[in-house]
Amino acid sequence: MPFEINKTELVWPGKYDADGNLVQPPRVSLPFQVIERVNETRATREAKKAEGLTLFDVWDGANEGATFEDGWRNKLIWGDNAVVMSSLTANFAGKIQLIYIDPPFDSGADFSATIDVGDESIKKEKSMLEEVAYRDTWGKLEYSYLSVMHPRLHQMRELLTDNGSLLLHCDYRASGALRLVLDEVFGSDKFRNELIWNKGFRGTEAKRIYQRSHDTIFWYSKSDTYIWNSPVQPYKDERAGRYNQVDETGQRFALIKRTRADGSSYYGKTYFKEEGKSANDVISHVPTMAATSGERVGYDTQKPLALIEFLIDALSAPGALVADFFVGSGTTAVAAEQLGRRWIGADLGRFSIHTTRKRLLEIEKCKPFEVLNLGSYERQFWSTANFGKDLDGDGQINLLEYIAFILKLYGAEPLTGSSHLHGRKGDAYIYVGTVSNPVTIAEIEQAVNECKAMKGSTVHVLGWEWEMGLHDPIVGEAKRLGVKLVLRQIPREVMEAEAVRKGQIKFFELAYLEVDIEQKPNGEVVCTLNDFSTPNTDFVPEEVREKIKKWSDYVDYWAVDWDFQNDTFNHGFVTYRTRQDRTLQLKSDPHKYNKAGTFKVMIKAIDIFGNDTSKLVEFKAK
Ligand SMILES: C[S@@+](CC[C@H](N)C(=O)[O-])C[C@H]1O[C@@H](n2cnc3c(N)ncnc32)[C@H](O)[C@@H]1O
């Protein structure tokens, strides 16, 4: 039989596996860990202070449900969206009404976030750190980009409600290919609009081509019954001028020439709507943000809030669930929050999560939200996928391969013949922590002892997570034994192939916090941040380092959980720098315990690199 082609399909290397099967998204359901919970934002707290309300009446929703009333908490998830979406499927398949995404544009570029350092205002302060916020990770070749997008679009479709929609924001580089992929995933009959966002001309003038001044937003619905709230756009002034007639009820209208089916023409009334005219597919009332706009949060690809609000308002109902799995600086989460929608935002970047969290904390009466990740489960999934092909075939990861991989990234050589040490870098011995468990004091002790037995002087311990409260005792103990101990964080970027390929992996040394907690005679407890020492100054460019005057310049944000119970950090007090206000409070607002007793107080700081440092203190409240 002659080979018959009966449909249009875009094919790229990697779309099908060697046996001709369509490559599927991961089918894993990993448990989410709630790492942080915010019941009350700083903005709400400040507003209450101004109104003289109590600082202590926090929201305490117990069981989460499908509406705010049931105690639903909005979710900011740190992780690769393929694994995040697959893990959401069990509970959220068919539950999300609108997904907006603005994935990297396949430009082959790395985008950066601008980090301000210190107390000075942005205008005076030139010293900024440019950190790679996310990699336009998918390589220059279109096919690798499509290999990433295609399975993820399938996952998104599965998560949508029957009346739900997907909005995909892209530009001329990827729009042609994405349109075909969307047709395939949603069905070409579910295509609703190609929206043109006219950004207004900006930037340097292009030569010998038309100025590029728009992005494309594809809208696909899951079914033919979708939410449509009849959006309006403002009239352009000159158009509004056409509405120069007034009827007997006082309403303005224009007389516009129309044509009947038989070809004859007549003048019909078109009424002026105060709220604006019915929206068309060119969004030209939202210009791109100026470089100096107060809305900018220092994230290169941040989109205007007004644009996302316009879209969410049109395609979702109040209270419905809206998601963005490439949330970046958090614009979708902020827009959804302000429009009374529930939301889920995900991103794999540290700066994205930190920036989004800060933007949300600036919203007065922000609904409770939580920050989640997949913790060690995501790492195990990654390591099994990459190092799982062990000879025994027992599904366990090949530990030696994993260790060799980490050592290579760290610039170290594998070491044989030692039971507790794995590698060497110059004079230092290296110990690599496992993917599944926090590095414990006992493990470090063994590494230090072995280093001493081998007549070494320095041990570097690399870990993903650390046993709580480990820093002070263990560093002190190693010093006593005459061994220099360096504790370094294995960064999440290790799981991103492109970051590895580009050599962008930085192993930050664990920073250290000093705090003081005291109770005043009136019972109020105050926590003071006394010191933050970061050994990572090498990562700060020379010219910036010169401008750093004091330890607190390294701190961007800190928060206190006054009664730390388990693995979730509950925000009791929080303070941070913003682009507008560069100051940082070093003393917390007062806290009052309801009863006397010993409490675990957890203090968490985030430095200018986006790294977390925590300290747990036992405090006896009277
Ligand atoms: C163009 S930015 C989004 C900007 C956003 N619309 C805003 O207004 O700030 C794309 C984001 O996708 C994230 N990203 C890229 N690949 C990802 C993945 N596999 N999983 C989760 N996030 C990813 C990047 O870290 C980046 O923050």
The ligand as a Gaussian input file, in Angstrom:
#p B3LYP/6-31G(d) Opt

LIG

0 1
 C        9.905000      34.593000      30.186000
 S       10.075000      34.143000      31.873000
 C        8.471000      34.444000      32.518000
 C        8.251000      35.895000      32.868000
 C        6.929000      36.158000      33.521000
 N        5.833000      36.089000      32.574000
 C        6.925000      37.488000      34.234000
 O        6.051000      38.328000      33.981000
 O        7.799000      37.709000      35.058000
 C       10.179000      32.390000      31.784000
 C       10.371000      31.672000      33.097000
 O       10.283000      30.283000      32.873000
 C       11.106000      29.627000      33.811000
 N       11.354000      28.266000      33.332000
 C       12.064000      27.869000      32.257000
 N       12.030000      26.524000      32.142000
 C       11.277000      26.060000      33.172000
 C       10.880000      24.766000      33.607000
 N       11.243000      23.680000      32.945000
 N       10.119000      24.667000      34.714000
 C        9.739000      25.771000      35.403000
 N       10.076000      27.026000      35.030000
 C       10.838000      27.168000      33.929000
 C       12.331000      30.500000      33.913000
 O       13.029000      30.273000      35.132000
 C       11.714000      31.901000      33.811000
 O       11.499000      32.457000      35.078000

